[in-house]
């Protein structure tokens, strides 16, 4: 088998519709020096038939394995890959035609050993998904660390859009965590190993969020748990930014207690809370140019902050062990 420049690794778990959209977007790529490895992680609702439909359109291989989580599934895909570079996408991503040209250009100039890129909301996404996409990438929420240019020097690639050389995988051994922040933990080890890691701002993907607010809460709750797990595994990696959602959650809860203790403090706290909410609405309106998206962005931001904050606290305090 001829080696490709890139091996695309896609772990999937019970999401055949999403994998269809992702594979279709890969068929539409003008750059085609890649192979695709789909790793079915013990799904009940398999995507093997969908993968088979692309046999004549892509250099694609499909594998089924027992359920272990996204980390081990990506490692399994790495072990089957033939490419010089490994690229990891989540199954709920859609890849624009500009992605690989941007990566190839940046690799030729910057010589990255590992890289990542931002995520965006596609115009065809639902209003709710676009609102979630805004809150996950806004500077006004914890999402501001996910690919901002100002943070590029300390950028940690995320697994929805992550690449690395074969050498990086060989030296690090790939993912250590099975679930929750497994990408952050690996990115930290890649940097500690002395590899050159960078953000490729133009190498973005369209990344779907969950379809309901309860699903979104569950997702960001686990994000918070994962960040606390990373803090235990790598002391010194937790920053003030990572504590903000928990502090915001506790501060919001205190608004119900402050009126019983101090009227002036309650007024100040409520005023700051309302100003923050207004700022999210106005910023979302400016970014999305859509009133409905900006209205949904307010509860989406609160769910993100409360979910991440409570997940972080529950793991940090040992309530979820």
Residue frames relative to the residue before (quaternion, step in Angstrom):
aa qw qx qy qz dx dy dz
X 1.0000 0.0000 0.0000 0.0000 0.00 0.00 0.00
X 0.4299 -0.7100 0.5002 0.2468 3.55 -0.85 1.01
X 0.4243 -0.7075 0.5026 0.2583 3.56 -0.89 0.91
X 0.3119 -0.7264 0.5856 0.1795 3.54 -1.10 0.79
X 0.6000 -0.5386 0.4300 0.4062 3.56 -1.24 0.25
X 0.7982 0.1464 -0.0549 0.5818 3.56 0.96 -0.92
X 0.1593 -0.7204 0.6636 0.1234 3.52 -1.19 0.72
X 0.2043 -0.7854 0.5767 0.0934 3.58 -0.60 1.16
X 0.1416 -0.7975 0.5853 0.0366 3.55 -0.65 1.18
X 0.0008 0.8064 -0.5895 0.0466 3.58 -0.71 1.09
X 0.1500 -0.7614 0.6237 0.0937 3.60 -0.45 1.15
X 0.0273 -0.8087 0.5875 -0.0095 3.58 -0.97 0.78
X 0.0218 -0.7878 0.6152 -0.0198 3.54 -1.06 0.84
X 0.8496 -0.1646 0.0531 0.4982 3.55 -0.43 1.31
X 0.6029 0.5527 -0.3716 0.4393 3.60 0.97 0.81
X 0.0207 0.8476 -0.5297 0.0208 3.60 0.62 1.04
X 0.6278 0.5366 -0.3516 0.4408 3.62 1.01 -0.69
X 0.6580 0.5074 -0.3091 0.4627 3.57 0.97 -0.84
X 0.6666 0.5017 -0.3231 0.4467 3.59 0.88 -0.84
X 0.5828 0.5669 -0.3679 0.4513 3.58 1.15 -0.55
X 0.6716 0.4905 -0.2963 0.4697 3.59 0.91 -0.88
X 0.6567 0.5139 -0.3113 0.4557 3.56 0.97 -0.86
X 0.6829 0.4792 -0.2949 0.4658 3.60 0.83 -0.95
X 0.6153 0.5405 -0.3478 0.4564 3.59 1.05 -0.68
X 0.6534 0.5030 -0.3140 0.4706 3.57 1.00 -0.79
X 0.6421 0.5094 -0.3292 0.4689 3.61 1.10 -0.58
X 0.5931 0.5542 -0.3616 0.4587 3.59 1.10 -0.61
X 0.7030 0.4893 -0.2572 0.4474 3.57 1.05 -0.79
X 0.4723 0.6889 -0.4393 0.3306 3.61 1.25 0.02
X 0.3961 -0.6942 0.5379 0.2680 3.62 -0.91 0.81
X 0.6585 0.4267 -0.2799 0.5531 3.58 1.22 -0.57
X 0.0178 -0.8529 0.5204 -0.0376 3.59 -0.59 1.07
X 0.4394 0.6892 -0.4762 0.3242 3.62 1.16 0.36
X 0.5477 0.5803 -0.4242 0.4282 3.55 0.59 1.19
X 0.2560 -0.6983 0.6381 0.1989 3.49 -1.37 0.34
X 0.2870 -0.7504 0.5738 0.1588 3.57 -1.21 0.49
X 0.0693 -0.7827 0.6185 0.0070 3.55 -0.86 1.04
X 0.1232 -0.7891 0.6012 0.0281 3.54 -0.55 1.24
X 0.1002 -0.7981 0.5938 0.0177 3.57 -0.72 1.11
X 0.1995 -0.7842 0.5818 0.0824 3.56 -0.42 1.27
X 0.2319 -0.8257 0.5076 0.0822 3.56 -0.44 1.27
X 0.7783 -0.3720 0.1904 0.4686 3.56 0.53 1.22
X 0.2470 0.8074 -0.5046 0.1802 3.59 1.12 0.57
X 0.4007 -0.6560 0.5785 0.2729 3.53 -1.27 0.52
X 0.7197 0.3162 -0.1865 0.5894 3.54 1.13 -0.77
X 0.1307 -0.8640 0.4845 0.0402 3.56 0.23 1.31
X 0.3122 -0.7397 0.5678 0.1817 3.52 -1.32 0.41
X 0.2877 0.7972 -0.4943 0.1931 3.61 1.20 0.38
X 0.6541 0.5086 -0.3228 0.4575 3.60 1.00 -0.76
X 0.6359 0.5147 -0.3306 0.4705 3.55 1.06 -0.73
X 0.6416 0.5147 -0.3277 0.4648 3.59 0.93 -0.85
X 0.6416 0.5380 -0.3248 0.4398 3.57 1.02 -0.79
X 0.6083 0.5736 -0.3464 0.4254 3.58 1.12 -0.63
X 0.7146 0.4411 -0.2417 0.4862 3.58 1.22 -0.46
X 0.3562 0.7673 -0.4764 0.2395 3.60 1.24 0.13
X 0.7337 0.4003 -0.2310 0.4981 3.59 1.03 -0.73
X 0.6840 0.4875 -0.2727 0.4692 3.56 1.28 -0.12
X 0.7867 0.1576 -0.0624 0.5936 3.57 1.18 -0.61
X 0.4478 -0.5939 0.5717 0.3464 3.54 -1.31 0.30
X 0.1790 0.8273 -0.4918 0.2044 3.53 0.26 1.34
X 0.0665 -0.7618 0.6432 0.0392 3.53 -1.16 0.75
X 0.2005 -0.7832 0.5841 0.0722 3.54 -1.01 0.91
X 0.0345 -0.7873 0.6155 -0.0098 3.56 -0.98 0.94
X 0.1685 -0.7517 0.6278 0.1113 3.54 -1.14 0.73
X 0.0339 0.7921 -0.6068 0.0570 3.57 -0.94 0.93
X 0.6339 -0.5171 0.3987 0.4146 3.56 -1.25 0.22
X 0.5929 -0.6057 0.4067 0.3408 3.54 -1.15 0.65
X 0.0737 0.7987 -0.5906 0.0881 3.54 -0.77 1.13
X 0.6177 -0.5173 0.3722 0.4608 3.58 1.18 -0.39
X 0.6705 -0.5438 0.3286 0.3830 3.58 -1.21 0.41
X 0.6115 0.5714 -0.3627 0.4100 3.61 1.01 -0.68
X 0.7157 0.4227 -0.2619 0.4905 3.63 0.68 -1.01
X 0.6184 0.5490 -0.3516 0.4389 3.60 1.08 -0.65
X 0.6457 0.4930 -0.3224 0.4859 3.59 1.00 -0.75
X 0.6302 0.5249 -0.3366 0.4626 3.60 0.99 -0.77
X 0.6157 0.5390 -0.3348 0.4672 3.56 1.05 -0.78
X 0.6599 0.5062 -0.2981 0.4684 3.56 0.98 -0.87
X 0.6179 0.5434 -0.3388 0.4563 3.57 1.03 -0.79
X 0.6672 0.5222 -0.3060 0.4341 3.57 0.96 -0.88
X 0.6980 0.4414 -0.2613 0.4997 3.59 1.21 -0.44
X 0.5575 0.6620 -0.3660 0.3420 3.59 1.28 -0.32
X 0.2719 -0.7677 0.5630 0.1405 3.54 -1.18 0.67
X 0.5450 0.6843 -0.3665 0.3167 3.58 1.25 -0.32
X 0.5808 -0.5552 0.4651 0.3716 3.52 -1.34 0.25
X 0.7701 0.1726 -0.0851 0.6082 3.54 1.16 -0.73
X 0.2725 -0.7350 0.5989 0.1640 3.53 -1.19 0.68
X 0.0918 -0.7800 0.6180 0.0349 3.58 -0.95 0.92
X 0.1642 -0.7897 0.5874 0.0668 3.56 -0.84 1.02
X 0.0111 -0.7608 0.6489 -0.0039 3.54 -0.96 0.98
X 0.4280 -0.6318 0.5681 0.3081 3.55 -1.21 0.52
X 0.6009 -0.6047 0.3871 0.3512 3.56 -1.12 0.62
X 0.6838 0.4710 -0.2928 0.4742 3.61 1.21 -0.36
X 0.5109 0.6272 -0.4266 0.4045 3.58 1.15 0.59
X 0.1741 -0.7180 0.6604 0.1339 3.51 -1.35 0.45
X 0.2780 -0.8037 0.5126 0.1185 3.57 -0.73 1.09
X 0.3358 -0.7437 0.5385 0.2104 3.62 -0.67 1.05
X 0.6214 -0.5768 0.3863 0.3633 3.57 -1.21 0.53
X 0.6243 0.5559 -0.3360 0.4339 3.59 1.22 -0.29
X 0.4760 0.7292 -0.4185 0.2578 3.58 1.23 -0.36
X 0.7675 0.3972 -0.2333 0.4458 3.59 0.48 -1.12
X 0.6068 0.5234 -0.3799 0.4621 3.65 0.97 -0.57
X 0.6442 0.5148 -0.3255 0.4627 3.60 1.02 -0.75
X 0.6587 0.5024 -0.3072 0.4683 3.60 1.00 -0.82
X 0.6613 0.5073 -0.3121 0.4559 3.58 0.86 -0.94
X 0.6522 0.5132 -0.3152 0.4604 3.57 0.94 -0.85
X 0.6924 0.4769 -0.2851 0.4603 3.58 0.86 -0.92
X 0.6356 0.5250 -0.3340 0.4570 3.60 1.00 -0.74
X 0.6622 0.5110 -0.3107 0.4516 3.57 1.00 -0.76
X 0.7208 0.4242 -0.2393 0.4932 3.57 1.08 -0.69
X 0.8108 0.3218 -0.1328 0.4705 3.58 0.74 -1.10
X 0.2905 -0.8047 0.4803 0.1931 3.59 1.29 -0.25
X 0.1355 0.8181 -0.5450 0.1241 3.58 0.88 0.92
X 0.3472 -0.6838 0.5965 0.2368 3.53 -1.22 0.60
X 0.7749 0.0046 0.0116 0.6320 3.54 1.16 -0.67
X 0.0200 -0.8141 0.5796 -0.0310 3.55 -1.08 0.67
X 0.0947 -0.7532 0.6425 0.1042 3.49 -1.39 0.12
X 0.2010 -0.7709 0.5896 0.1326 3.53 -1.31 0.12
X 0.6310 -0.5542 0.3869 0.3807 3.58 -1.27 0.26
X 0.3008 -0.6985 0.5966 0.2565 3.51 -1.39 -0.07
X 0.1342 -0.7802 0.6082 0.0582 3.54 -1.19 0.64
X 0.4591 -0.6475 0.5277 0.3025 3.53 -1.33 0.26
X 0.3851 -0.7226 0.5310 0.2183 3.56 -0.83 0.99
X 0.6059 -0.5902 0.4011 0.3518 3.56 -1.13 0.64
X 0.6655 0.4989 -0.3009 0.4665 3.60 1.19 -0.48
X 0.4880 0.6553 -0.4454 0.3661 3.59 1.21 -0.11
X 0.5884 -0.5677 0.4324 0.3802 3.57 -1.20 0.45
X 0.6666 -0.4847 0.3769 0.4227 3.56 -1.28 0.35
X 0.6589 0.5124 -0.3078 0.4567 3.58 0.95 -0.89
X 0.6608 0.4954 -0.3129 0.4690 3.60 0.92 -0.82
X 0.6448 0.5087 -0.3215 0.4714 3.59 1.02 -0.73
X 0.6363 0.5141 -0.3278 0.4725 3.58 1.05 -0.72
X 0.6467 0.4998 -0.3122 0.4843 3.58 1.00 -0.81
X 0.6281 0.5342 -0.3315 0.4585 3.56 1.02 -0.77
X 0.6274 0.5250 -0.3350 0.4673 3.56 1.04 -0.75
X 0.7145 0.4660 -0.2878 0.4353 3.59 0.70 -1.01
X 0.6648 0.5054 -0.3083 0.4556 3.59 1.12 -0.61
X 0.7603 0.3303 -0.1996 0.5224 3.58 1.22 -0.21
X 0.5095 0.6776 -0.4044 0.3432 3.58 1.28 0.00
X 0.5156 -0.6375 0.4816 0.3096 3.55 -1.10 0.72
X 0.6357 0.5474 -0.3249 0.4366 3.60 1.22 -0.41
X 0.7274 0.3050 -0.2218 0.5733 3.58 1.28 -0.06
X 0.7287 -0.4096 0.2963 0.4620 3.57 -1.26 -0.05
X 0.5562 0.6389 -0.3840 0.3674 3.58 1.18 -0.41
X 0.5101 0.6809 -0.4106 0.3280 3.59 1.18 -0.31
X 0.6459 0.5183 -0.3261 0.4559 3.59 1.21 -0.37
X 0.5908 0.6108 -0.3551 0.3896 3.60 1.28 -0.20
X 0.8651 -0.1032 0.0267 0.4901 3.55 0.39 1.16
X 0.3775 0.7241 -0.4993 0.2896 3.56 1.18 0.38
X 0.5574 -0.6396 0.4103 0.3344 3.57 -0.98 0.80
X 0.6382 0.5452 -0.3387 0.4251 3.57 1.02 -0.74
X 0.7216 0.4116 -0.2416 0.5014 3.56 1.17 -0.55
X 0.3543 0.7912 -0.4585 0.1957 3.59 1.27 0.10
X 0.6196 0.5605 -0.3614 0.4140 3.61 1.03 -0.63
X 0.7543 0.2934 -0.1809 0.5588 3.58 1.15 -0.56
X 0.2834 0.8132 -0.4720 0.1890 3.55 1.28 0.35
X 0.1363 -0.7659 0.6258 0.0565 3.54 -1.02 0.93
X 0.3837 -0.7466 0.4899 0.2354 3.63 -0.38 1.16
X 0.2655 -0.7445 0.5952 0.1446 3.54 -1.14 0.77
X 0.5895 -0.6648 0.3505 0.2962 3.54 -1.03 0.83
X 0.5236 0.5966 -0.4542 0.4046 3.62 1.14 -0.02
X 0.7795 0.0509 0.0080 0.6243 3.58 1.27 -0.48
X 0.3217 0.7619 -0.4657 0.3149 3.54 0.34 1.29
X 0.0127 -0.8046 0.5936 -0.0015 3.57 -0.99 0.79
X 0.0218 0.7871 -0.6160 0.0242 3.54 -1.22 0.51
X 0.5226 -0.6074 0.4873 0.3472 3.54 -1.24 0.39
X 0.6460 -0.5049 0.3972 0.4123 3.54 -1.25 0.35
X 0.6148 0.5681 -0.3376 0.4305 3.58 1.07 -0.76
X 0.6204 0.5411 -0.3395 0.4550 3.58 1.03 -0.78
X 0.6646 0.4992 -0.3060 0.4642 3.57 0.90 -0.91
X 0.6587 0.5186 -0.3179 0.4428 3.57 0.89 -0.90
X 0.7145 0.4613 -0.2649 0.4546 3.57 0.89 -0.89
X 0.7498 0.3972 -0.2216 0.4807 3.61 0.96 -0.83
X 0.3970 -0.7200 0.4801 0.3058 3.57 1.13 -0.57
X 0.5620 -0.6317 0.3792 0.3759 3.56 1.25 0.16
X 0.8035 -0.2997 0.2236 0.4631 3.53 -1.22 -0.58
X 0.2785 -0.7558 0.5740 0.1471 3.54 -1.06 0.87
X 0.6907 0.4288 -0.2642 0.5189 3.58 1.02 -0.82
X 0.4286 -0.6859 0.5201 0.2744 3.58 -1.11 0.66
X 0.7907 0.0406 0.0210 0.6105 3.56 0.99 -0.94
X 0.8336 0.3202 -0.1626 0.4197 3.53 -1.42 0.03
X 0.8511 -0.1581 0.0444 0.4987 3.56 -0.37 1.32
X 0.2711 0.7782 -0.5242 0.2149 3.58 1.12 0.54
X 0.6353 0.5323 -0.3285 0.4529 3.57 1.13 -0.61
X 0.6443 0.5120 -0.3207 0.4689 3.58 0.99 -0.82
X 0.6469 0.5248 -0.3197 0.4515 3.58 0.93 -0.90
X 0.6661 0.4816 -0.3060 0.4803 3.60 0.94 -0.85
X 0.6454 0.5306 -0.3300 0.4393 3.60 0.91 -0.85
X 0.6217 0.5312 -0.3380 0.4659 3.58 1.04 -0.71
X 0.6794 0.4801 -0.2942 0.4705 3.59 0.93 -0.86
X 0.5990 0.5510 -0.3622 0.4543 3.59 1.07 -0.65
X 0.6684 0.4822 -0.2981 0.4815 3.58 0.94 -0.85
X 0.6525 0.5178 -0.3170 0.4534 3.60 0.95 -0.84
X 0.6532 0.5156 -0.3075 0.4614 3.59 1.15 -0.61
X 0.5699 -0.6490 0.3534 0.3593 3.57 1.29 0.00
X 0.4509 0.6862 -0.4617 0.3356 3.58 1.22 0.23
X 0.4798 -0.6557 0.5077 0.2865 3.53 -1.26 0.54
X 0.0603 -0.8192 0.5685 -0.0454 3.55 -0.52 1.27
X 0.0449 0.8387 -0.5393 0.0606 3.57 -0.82 0.92
X 0.4303 -0.6463 0.5716 0.2655 3.48 -1.40 0.34
X 0.1354 -0.7557 0.6362 0.0764 3.57 -0.87 0.99
X 0.3006 -0.8229 0.4544 0.1615 3.55 0.05 1.33
X 0.7044 0.4675 -0.2691 0.4614 3.58 1.05 -0.74
X 0.6197 0.5267 -0.3461 0.4677 3.59 1.26 -0.18
X 0.1770 0.8043 -0.5416 0.1687 3.57 0.56 1.18
X 0.2152 -0.7306 0.6272 0.1628 3.52 -1.35 0.32
X 0.4299 -0.6296 0.5644 0.3166 3.54 -1.29 0.34
X 0.0657 -0.8377 0.5405 -0.0413 3.54 -0.48 1.25
X 0.3092 -0.7643 0.5406 0.1672 3.54 -0.58 1.15
X 0.2881 -0.7097 0.6105 0.2013 3.52 -1.23 0.59
X 0.7029 -0.4243 0.3310 0.4652 3.55 -1.27 -0.06
X 0.5331 -0.6800 0.4197 0.2780 3.55 -1.17 0.51
X 0.7630 0.2316 -0.1633 0.5810 3.60 1.24 -0.18
X 0.6191 -0.5527 0.4049 0.3837 3.55 -1.22 0.42
X 0.6340 0.5128 -0.3644 0.4498 3.69 0.89 -0.68
X 0.6438 0.5049 -0.3248 0.4744 3.60 1.01 -0.76
X 0.6349 0.5269 -0.3196 0.4660 3.56 1.03 -0.80
X 0.6307 0.5286 -0.3323 0.4608 3.59 0.98 -0.84
X 0.6512 0.5148 -0.3170 0.4586 3.58 0.90 -0.90
X 0.6524 0.5241 -0.3149 0.4478 3.57 0.97 -0.87
X 0.7341 0.4167 -0.2545 0.4719 3.61 0.73 -1.01
X 0.5359 0.5880 -0.4040 0.4514 3.61 1.20 -0.44
X 0.6878 0.4666 -0.2749 0.4833 3.57 0.93 -0.91
X 0.5742 0.5609 -0.3807 0.4591 3.60 1.14 -0.56
X 0.6612 0.5081 -0.2991 0.4639 3.56 0.97 -0.89
X 0.6265 0.5265 -0.3301 0.4705 3.57 0.99 -0.80
X 0.6674 0.5267 -0.2991 0.4333 3.54 0.91 -0.96
X 0.6471 0.5190 -0.3304 0.4503 3.58 0.96 -0.82
X 0.6418 0.5024 -0.3264 0.4787 3.60 1.02 -0.72
X 0.6235 0.5315 -0.3336 0.4663 3.60 1.05 -0.72
X 0.6294 0.5194 -0.3256 0.4775 3.58 1.04 -0.77
X 0.6312 0.5498 -0.3261 0.4392 3.58 1.02 -0.80
X 0.6637 0.4811 -0.3051 0.4848 3.56 1.06 -0.72
X 0.6901 0.4877 -0.2827 0.4538 3.57 0.97 -0.84
X 0.7941 0.1535 -0.0560 0.5854 3.58 1.10 -0.73
X 0.2188 -0.8019 0.5427 0.1209 3.60 0.12 1.24
X 0.7580 0.3532 -0.2847 0.4686 3.52 -1.01 0.88
X 0.6087 0.5856 -0.3458 0.4087 3.59 1.26 -0.19
X 0.5926 0.5455 -0.3793 0.4554 3.59 1.23 -0.15
X 0.1371 -0.7896 0.5966 0.0426 3.55 -0.85 1.05
X 0.7038 -0.4434 0.3343 0.4431 3.57 -1.30 0.18
X 0.5911 0.5917 -0.3586 0.4145 3.57 1.07 -0.74
X 0.6798 0.5051 -0.2987 0.4398 3.58 0.95 -0.80
X 0.6578 0.4949 -0.3047 0.4791 3.58 1.22 -0.42
X 0.4875 0.7145 -0.4185 0.2770 3.58 1.19 -0.47
X 0.6711 0.4925 -0.3396 0.4379 3.68 0.75 -0.85
X 0.6534 0.5047 -0.3215 0.4637 3.59 0.98 -0.77
X 0.6447 0.5042 -0.3120 0.4825 3.57 0.99 -0.85
X 0.6414 0.5211 -0.3180 0.4647 3.58 0.99 -0.84
X 0.6433 0.5219 -0.3176 0.4614 3.58 0.96 -0.85
X 0.6893 0.4698 -0.2837 0.4729 3.59 0.83 -0.98
X 0.6421 0.5232 -0.3198 0.4601 3.58 1.04 -0.77
X 0.6449 0.5175 -0.3180 0.4639 3.56 1.03 -0.79
X 0.6370 0.5186 -0.3204 0.4719 3.57 1.01 -0.82
X 0.6479 0.5420 -0.3229 0.4269 3.58 1.00 -0.80
X 0.5430 0.6251 -0.4064 0.3863 3.61 1.17 -0.39
X 0.6456 0.4991 -0.3212 0.4805 3.57 1.21 -0.43
X 0.6910 0.4654 -0.2665 0.4846 3.59 1.24 -0.43
X 0.6006 0.6258 -0.3493 0.3545 3.57 1.00 -0.82
X 0.6281 0.5433 -0.3729 0.4139 3.66 0.89 -0.70
X 0.6475 0.5147 -0.3187 0.4630 3.57 1.17 -0.56
X 0.7361 0.4094 -0.2143 0.4947 3.57 1.20 -0.53
X 0.8141 -0.0697 0.1071 0.5665 3.56 0.85 -0.90
X 0.3933 -0.7372 0.5079 0.2097 3.56 -0.58 1.15
X 0.6809 0.4931 -0.3075 0.4458 3.64 0.78 -0.93
X 0.6588 0.4991 -0.3189 0.4639 3.60 0.94 -0.83
X 0.6258 0.5380 -0.3328 0.4563 3.57 1.06 -0.73
X 0.6517 0.5117 -0.3110 0.4655 3.57 0.99 -0.84
X 0.6582 0.5034 -0.3089 0.4669 3.58 0.94 -0.90
X 0.6717 0.5072 -0.2957 0.4517 3.58 0.89 -0.96
X 0.6704 0.4938 -0.2977 0.4671 3.57 0.92 -0.90
X 0.6360 0.5335 -0.3260 0.4524 3.57 1.03 -0.79
X 0.6591 0.5013 -0.3044 0.4706 3.58 0.94 -0.88
X 0.6312 0.5362 -0.3247 0.4568 3.56 1.04 -0.81
X 0.6839 0.4840 -0.2824 0.4672 3.58 0.89 -0.93
X 0.6242 0.5294 -0.3379 0.4647 3.59 1.05 -0.73
X 0.6474 0.5172 -0.3126 0.4644 3.56 0.99 -0.84
X 0.6502 0.5101 -0.3120 0.4688 3.58 0.95 -0.88
X 0.6492 0.5114 -0.3124 0.4684 3.58 0.97 -0.85
X 0.6329 0.5350 -0.3266 0.4546 3.58 1.02 -0.81
X 0.6362 0.5166 -0.3272 0.4706 3.59 0.99 -0.81
X 0.6597 0.5154 -0.3109 0.4500 3.58 0.88 -0.93
X 0.7018 0.4710 -0.2759 0.4578 3.58 0.81 -1.00
X 0.6542 0.5022 -0.3141 0.4703 3.58 0.99 -0.82
X 0.6451 0.5098 -0.3198 0.4708 3.59 1.00 -0.80
X 0.6382 0.5230 -0.3215 0.4646 3.56 1.03 -0.76
X 0.6497 0.5143 -0.3035 0.4704 3.56 1.04 -0.83
X 0.7104 0.4677 -0.2607 0.4568 3.58 0.93 -0.91
X 0.7766 0.3736 -0.1821 0.4735 3.58 0.89 -0.94
X 0.2289 -0.7832 0.5306 0.2293 3.57 1.19 -0.61
X 0.6299 0.5009 -0.3234 0.4976 3.57 1.17 0.60
X 0.4097 -0.7436 0.4731 0.2352 3.59 -0.54 1.17
X 0.6611 0.5166 -0.3169 0.4424 3.58 0.94 -0.86
X 0.6362 0.5174 -0.3247 0.4713 3.58 0.99 -0.81
X 0.6791 0.4939 -0.2992 0.4532 3.59 0.88 -0.89
X 0.6209 0.5246 -0.3446 0.4696 3.61 1.11 -0.60
X 0.6785 0.4649 -0.2815 0.4942 3.59 0.98 -0.83
X 0.5756 0.6147 -0.3795 0.3833 3.59 1.12 -0.54
X 0.6051 0.5764 -0.3627 0.4124 3.60 1.08 -0.63
X 0.7173 0.3859 -0.2832 0.5064 3.67 0.67 -0.91
X 0.5956 0.5667 -0.3709 0.4318 3.60 1.08 -0.63
X 0.6579 0.5045 -0.3082 0.4665 3.59 0.96 -0.87
X 0.6570 0.5052 -0.3152 0.4622 3.58 0.95 -0.84
X 0.6453 0.5069 -0.3198 0.4737 3.59 0.98 -0.81
X 0.6385 0.5270 -0.3263 0.4563 3.57 0.99 -0.82
X 0.7061 0.4647 -0.2687 0.4619 3.57 0.81 -1.00
X 0.6783 0.4748 -0.2961 0.4762 3.58 0.91 -0.87
X 0.6643 0.5080 -0.3102 0.4522 3.59 0.94 -0.86
X 0.6725 0.4793 -0.2875 0.4851 3.57 0.85 -0.98
X 0.6766 0.5201 -0.2960 0.4291 3.58 0.89 -0.96
X 0.6966 0.4490 -0.2832 0.4828 3.59 0.90 -0.88
X 0.6175 0.5349 -0.3482 0.4596 3.59 1.08 -0.66
X 0.6397 0.5288 -0.3089 0.4645 3.56 0.99 -0.91
X 0.6935 0.4797 -0.2819 0.4577 3.58 0.82 -1.00
X 0.6573 0.5207 -0.3265 0.4361 3.59 0.91 -0.86
X 0.6819 0.4602 -0.2854 0.4916 3.58 1.01 -0.77
X 0.6533 0.5272 -0.3131 0.4442 3.58 0.95 -0.88
X 0.7234 0.4201 -0.2317 0.4964 3.58 1.04 -0.81
X 0.5166 -0.6802 0.3942 0.3392 3.56 1.28 0.04
X 0.3992 0.7421 -0.4596 0.2805 3.58 1.21 0.41
X 0.7355 0.4091 -0.2215 0.4925 3.60 1.21 -0.42
X 0.4693 0.6902 -0.4523 0.3144 3.60 1.17 0.10
